[in-house]
Amino acid sequence: MLFLFSFYKAKIRKEHTMYTFTNQFISNDKNIEFLKAAMMGPNAMRLAEELSSHLNIDKTMRILDLGCGCGLSTILLTKKYGASVFAADLWISPTENYERFQSLGIADKAVPISVDATKGLPFAKGYFDLLFTVDAYHYFGDTAAMLPSLIPFVKKGGYIAVAIPGLNYEFEDNVPDEMQPFWNSEMARTLHSLDWWKDLWKKAEGIEMVDSREMACCREAWQEWLTAYHPIVAEDIKMMAAEDGKYFNLVQLIAKVL
């Protein structure tokens, strides 16, 4: 019993320290308001902190934060690790993100850029130590062709790391009754199980899968999203009440470039 008690204490301590930056950031009321205005899905800062805890990131690294949104993951990567980050997004303008980065004092570390990943990346081959994407990859990475198109931009020995919303299992044609009012073709295309994503990534050559798991911050990251000011939150509150923790998860995938 003593061993079990010590094990669970260590587990709780590890889970608490995994989100040290995020928890400290949102301990400030001004930052909470910033977060509510910037979130575009389950709290990307919390996802980024958990994902990054499985990587060896330092200030010498050049990182592509692909699908950075309003830059919550970029903030984490620059402020916690001191890394140089190219903050790339299709939906949020580089000017808006530049102004946001200036206000946070990270404009010297974060380069905002507009990128459509489905049309190719405007970078040199082997340019990045890490391709990092949070809350975004499921929108553009659901085809067998996408991962192979990204691999060349990461140097050999570098990593591709992804954290995205997913499902506990594939719905296919059996969408649960309580989810049917919210389910649509876009969700059917983008939301998949951990096994589905693993099978897709196994088709790519030139990488080695080093980690794949369901993320520990699922419930907390989703709950934080439901406090955001984004216009779709009102409908997501209803959806998550219906889902009641039964179907959604967060999926983490990390591959090493060979």
matplotlib code that plots the C-alpha trace (Angstrom):
import matplotlib.pyplot as plt

x = [0.0, 2.9, 4.3, 0.9, 0.5, 4.0, 3.3, 0.1, 1.8, 4.6, 2.0, 0.0, 3.3, 4.4, 1.1, 1.1, 4.7, 3.9, 1.8, 3.9, 4.1, 0.5, -0.7, 1.5, 0.4, -3.3, -2.8, -2.8, -6.3, -5.0, -3.5, -6.8, -8.5, -5.8, -6.3, -10.0, -9.6, -6.9, -8.2, -9.5, -10.0, -8.9, -6.4, -3.4, -1.0, -1.8, -1.6, 1.7, 3.2, 2.3, 3.5, 6.8, 7.4, 8.0, 10.7, 14.1, 13.6, 16.2, 17.1, 19.3, 16.4, 14.5, 10.9, 8.0, 4.8, 2.5, -1.1, -0.2, -3.6, -3.3, 0.1, -0.5, 1.8, 4.4, 4.3, 5.0, 7.9, 9.6, 9.0, 9.5, 12.3, 13.8, 13.5, 13.3, 9.8, 8.3, 4.6, 2.7, -1.0, -3.6, -6.5, -4.8, -3.0, 0.8, 0.3, -2.2, 0.2, 3.1, 1.3, 0.4, 4.0, 5.2, 2.9, 4.3, 7.9, 8.6, 8.8, 12.6, 12.0, 8.7, 8.4, 4.7, 4.0, 1.0, 1.1, -1.3, 0.3, -1.7, 0.0, 3.6, 5.9, 8.1, 11.2, 14.5, 14.7, 16.1, 15.6, 13.8, 14.9, 11.2, 7.9, 5.4, 1.6, -1.1, -4.9, -4.5, -3.0, -6.4, -7.7, -5.0, -3.2, -5.9, -4.4, -1.6, 0.2, 0.5, 3.1, 5.5, 5.2, 6.3, 9.1, 11.8, 11.6, 12.9, 16.6, 17.6, 17.4, 14.8, 11.2, 7.6, 5.2, 1.4, -1.3, -4.9, -8.5, -9.6, -12.0, -11.8, -13.0, -14.0, -17.7, -17.9, -21.6, -22.6, -22.6, -23.9, -27.4, -26.4, -23.7, -25.9, -27.2, -23.6, -21.9, -21.2, -19.0, -16.1, -16.0, -16.3, -13.3, -11.0, -11.8, -10.3, -9.0, -5.4, -5.2, -6.5, -3.8, -1.0, -2.1, -1.9, 1.5, 2.9, 2.4, 5.0, 8.7, 11.6, 10.3, 10.3, 7.3, 8.7, 5.5, 1.8, -0.8, -3.9, -3.1, -3.5, -4.8, -7.9, -10.6, -8.9, -8.0, -11.5, -13.0, -10.7, -11.8, -15.5, -14.7, -13.3, -14.9, -14.9, -18.3, -18.6, -18.1, -21.8, -22.6, -19.5, -20.8, -23.9, -21.9, -19.5, -22.5, -23.9, -20.6, -20.1, -16.5, -17.5, -16.2, -13.6, -9.9, -6.7, -4.2, -0.4, 2.0, 5.8, 8.0, 11.8, 13.1, 15.6]
y = [0.0, 2.4, 1.7, 2.5, 5.7, 6.9, 6.0, 8.0, 11.0, 10.9, 10.7, 13.7, 15.7, 14.9, 15.9, 19.1, 20.0, 19.1, 22.3, 24.7, 27.4, 27.3, 27.2, 30.2, 32.1, 31.8, 32.7, 36.3, 37.8, 39.8, 36.6, 34.7, 37.4, 37.1, 33.3, 33.5, 35.9, 33.8, 30.2, 28.5, 25.1, 23.0, 25.2, 25.1, 26.4, 23.4, 21.0, 22.5, 22.2, 18.5, 17.7, 19.6, 17.7, 14.6, 16.4, 17.8, 21.5, 24.2, 27.7, 26.6, 25.1, 26.4, 25.3, 25.5, 26.0, 25.0, 26.0, 28.3, 30.1, 33.1, 31.9, 30.2, 27.4, 29.9, 31.7, 28.5, 27.5, 30.9, 31.9, 28.5, 27.2, 30.3, 28.6, 30.5, 29.9, 30.4, 30.9, 29.8, 29.9, 30.1, 31.7, 34.3, 37.2, 37.5, 41.2, 40.3, 37.7, 40.1, 42.7, 40.0, 38.8, 42.4, 42.9, 39.8, 40.7, 37.7, 39.4, 38.7, 35.0, 34.5, 35.1, 35.3, 34.0, 33.0, 29.4, 27.0, 23.6, 21.9, 24.0, 23.4, 25.1, 28.2, 27.0, 25.3, 21.5, 20.4, 23.9, 23.0, 21.0, 20.4, 20.7, 21.3, 21.5, 21.8, 22.0, 22.2, 19.1, 17.3, 20.0, 19.4, 16.2, 13.6, 12.4, 9.9, 12.6, 15.3, 13.8, 12.9, 16.4, 17.9, 15.5, 17.0, 20.4, 18.8, 17.9, 14.3, 13.5, 16.1, 15.5, 16.1, 16.4, 16.7, 17.2, 17.3, 16.6, 13.0, 10.2, 7.3, 5.1, 5.5, 6.3, 5.4, 5.1, 4.6, 8.2, 8.0, 9.4, 12.2, 13.4, 13.4, 16.9, 18.2, 15.8, 17.0, 16.1, 18.3, 16.5, 13.1, 14.0, 15.5, 13.6, 10.2, 7.7, 7.3, 4.0, 5.7, 8.3, 5.7, 3.6, 6.7, 7.8, 4.2, 4.6, 7.4, 6.6, 8.4, 8.6, 6.4, 6.7, 7.3, 8.2, 8.0, 8.3, 9.9, 13.1, 13.6, 17.2, 16.3, 17.3, 20.4, 21.7, 21.3, 22.9, 26.0, 26.2, 26.4, 29.7, 31.3, 34.3, 32.5, 32.5, 28.7, 28.1, 28.4, 25.4, 23.5, 23.9, 22.1, 19.4, 18.8, 18.5, 15.8, 14.1, 14.0, 12.6, 9.5, 10.1, 12.9, 12.7, 14.4, 12.5, 13.0, 11.7, 12.2, 10.9, 11.1, 12.0, 9.4]
z = [0.0, 0.8, -2.7, -4.3, -2.3, -3.3, -6.9, -7.1, -5.3, -7.9, -10.7, -9.4, -8.9, -12.5, -14.0, -12.0, -13.1, -16.7, -17.0, -14.9, -17.6, -18.5, -14.9, -14.1, -17.2, -16.3, -12.7, -13.9, -14.6, -17.6, -19.1, -18.6, -20.7, -23.3, -23.4, -23.7, -26.7, -28.4, -28.0, -31.2, -29.8, -26.7, -24.9, -27.3, -24.7, -22.4, -25.3, -26.4, -22.9, -22.6, -26.1, -25.5, -22.3, -24.4, -26.5, -25.8, -26.8, -26.2, -27.2, -30.1, -32.0, -35.0, -34.9, -37.3, -35.4, -38.2, -37.7, -34.8, -34.7, -32.4, -31.2, -27.9, -28.8, -30.1, -26.7, -24.9, -27.2, -27.1, -23.5, -21.8, -24.0, -25.7, -29.1, -32.4, -33.9, -37.3, -36.4, -39.5, -40.0, -42.8, -41.0, -38.7, -40.4, -39.8, -38.9, -36.2, -34.7, -35.0, -33.0, -30.4, -30.3, -29.8, -26.9, -25.2, -25.9, -28.1, -31.5, -31.6, -31.3, -33.3, -37.0, -38.1, -41.6, -43.7, -44.9, -46.5, -45.7, -48.5, -51.1, -50.0, -47.5, -48.4, -46.6, -47.4, -47.1, -43.7, -42.3, -39.0, -35.9, -35.1, -36.8, -34.1, -34.7, -32.1, -32.6, -36.3, -38.0, -38.2, -40.6, -43.2, -42.3, -42.9, -46.2, -46.8, -48.9, -46.2, -43.8, -46.6, -48.0, -44.6, -43.7, -46.1, -44.2, -41.0, -40.7, -40.2, -36.5, -36.0, -35.0, -36.1, -33.2, -33.3, -30.7, -31.9, -30.9, -31.6, -30.7, -28.4, -31.3, -34.9, -35.3, -39.0, -39.8, -36.1, -34.7, -31.1, -30.8, -28.5, -30.9, -34.1, -33.6, -33.6, -36.1, -39.6, -42.6, -41.4, -38.0, -39.7, -41.9, -39.2, -35.9, -35.6, -33.1, -32.0, -33.9, -37.1, -37.0, -36.2, -39.2, -41.4, -40.2, -40.6, -44.3, -44.5, -45.3, -43.8, -40.2, -37.1, -34.7, -31.2, -29.3, -29.7, -26.9, -25.6, -23.8, -20.1, -20.4, -22.4, -19.9, -18.6, -22.1, -23.3, -20.2, -20.7, -24.4, -23.2, -21.4, -24.6, -26.5, -29.9, -31.5, -31.8, -28.1, -27.4, -29.6, -28.3, -24.7, -25.7, -27.6, -24.7, -22.3, -24.6, -25.1, -21.3, -21.5, -23.4, -26.9, -27.3, -26.5, -27.5, -29.6, -29.5, -32.2, -32.4, -35.2, -35.7, -39.2, -40.4]

ax = plt.figure().add_subplot(projection="3d")
ax.plot(x, y, z, "-o")
ax.set_aspect("equal")
plt.show()
